[in-house]
Amino acid sequence: MSTRVYVLAQFRPKAGKESELFEILKALEPDAYREQACIQYMLTRQISHPSATRTDYPIVFNEIWNDGESWAAHGRRKQIQHFFDTQVTAENGLVEDAIVTAYTDEGYDYDAPVFE
């Protein structure tokens, strides 16, 4: 059974604040990679492409964590809490809206091995 957690943290910046928000988020990457359970923590920005549909959330963290507990611990770090407090929930923050979703790579009827 896979315990990995795949996370998409999507951000819609306030008007004219996309570049500034991207740089603030980019500064979170180095310390996240220091976390032992962090497999991937990559900030991306939306581009125009004929095969893609644009969304209102042009900045996305693509994260992979060893397990849900490790991802939860990441979210309790002071640096991450400070970002959400000052940029997402604060009136004068750069984020208009944020969507954070978690996924598994297991199918609904995965036949997980049983270890004895």
N, C-alpha and C positions, 0 to 999 in steps of 0.2 A: 504494500500500500504506500502510495506516495504521500508524503507529508508537506510537500512544497506548497507554498502559497504564492500565487501570481497576482500582483496588484497593479491597477491603473489608477493613478491619482491625477485627475484632470482639472485644469484651472482655466477659468474665464477671467481675464484681467479687466480692470476698469478701462474705459476708453483712453487710448494713448499711453497705457502703462505696460504694454506687452514686453517690450525690451527690458525695462527696469525690473519687472517681475521675473523674467527669465534669468537675469543675472543673480538675483537674490536666491532663487531656487537652485541655481547651478552651484552656489556656495555650500549647499547642503550635501552635495555628493561625496566629497572626500571623507567626512566623518562617518557617513553611512557605510562606505566601503571598509571602514575599520571594524565594523561589527562582524563578528565571526560568522553569524548566520546569514549575512547578506551575500547573495549570489550575484544579483544584478540590481543596480540602482541608477538608471540612466534617464537623464532629462532629455526630452525631445520637443521639437516645435513643429507645428503643422506647416506643410508646404503645399503648393498647388501642384496637382498631377492629374493627367487625364483619367487615370484609373481610380482616383480617390474622390470622395465627397468631403467637402469642408464642413466643419462643425463650429459651434460657438465656443469650444474649449480648445484653443490652439496650443496650449502647453500641457504636456503629459509626462509624468514620471512613469516609467516602465520598471517595475520592481519584481524581483524573485527572492523569496525568503525560504530558508530551510523548513520552517513550520510556522503555524499561526501564533504560537507563543512568542517566537522571536520577532515577528512583525509587530505584535502588540507591545513588546518591550521597546522596540524602535520608536513607536508612537509616544511612549512615555518619556523619551529623552528630552532634556530641557531645551535643546536647540530646536527640535521639531515642535514642541509645545509653544515655544516663543514665536516661531514662524506663524503657526495657526492663530495665536492670540493677536499678533500685531498686523498680520497681512490678510487673514481670512475673516475673523470675527470683528476686528476693530473697524469702526466707521471710516477711518482715514487709511485703511489698508489698501493694497493694490489689487486685491482679488474681489471680483464681483460675485463669483460663485465657484464652488469646488465640488467635485464628485469623486469619491474614493470607493473603488469596488475591488473585491477580492474573488479569485477564481481558483479552481483546482484543475488538474490535468486528468483526473479520473473520470471515466464514464459513469453513468447512473447505475449500471449493473455490473460494475467492475468485479471480477472474480479474483479477489485479493488472495495471495498465498497465505496459508496458515502455518506458522512456525511452531514446532513442538519442542 
